[in-house]
Amino acid sequence: VHPYLQGEYLPEKGAPIYQALLPATTEGGWVSYLWKGAKKHTYVRRTNSNLPVGSGN
């Protein structure tokens, strides 16, 4: 975890991103969400260990 985020409750700190990662599947897919007023698009999928991973703009 980045030192800036240590001790933070991440679902509250980054709620839009957290919510976007929740529906991730092992097949992957695109999700859209608002972050600080800007629309973002992120590709998300779950790893074999069931961890959600996302990358986008």
N, C-alpha and C positions, 0 to 999 in steps of 0.2 A: 504494500500500500504506500502511495506517495506520502511523505511526511506531512504535507498540508492536510491530508484526509485522516490522519491517525486520530482516533478517538471520536470521529464523526459517525453519525448514524446515516449510512449512505443512502438508504431508501428515501430519507427526508432531504438530504443534501442535493441529490440529483434525481428527484422524483420523476421528471419526464423521461429521463434516460432509463431509470430503473423500470418504469412501467413499459417502456418500449422493448426491453429485453425479456420481460416475463413470458410473452407468447413464443419465444424462440423454440424451434424444433431442430431435430438432428438433420433435417433436410435443408433448413435455412430459408430465409425469405427477407423481403424488404419491409421496413416499418417507417412511418413518418410521425414526427412529433414536433412540438414547439419548444425551443430552448432560448430563453432570454429574448423572446419576441420574434425569433427567426425560425422559419420552417426547416427542419433537418430531415435527412433521409439516411437510414442506416441499414446495412445488411447484417442480420443476426442469425446465429445458429447455436445449437448446443453441442458441446464436445461429448466424447464418449463417457466422460466423467460427469455429465449433466451440468456443466458450467456454461452459462450463456456468454457468448462472445459477440461483439459487434464492431463494425468499422463503417465509417461513412463521413458525410460532410454536414 
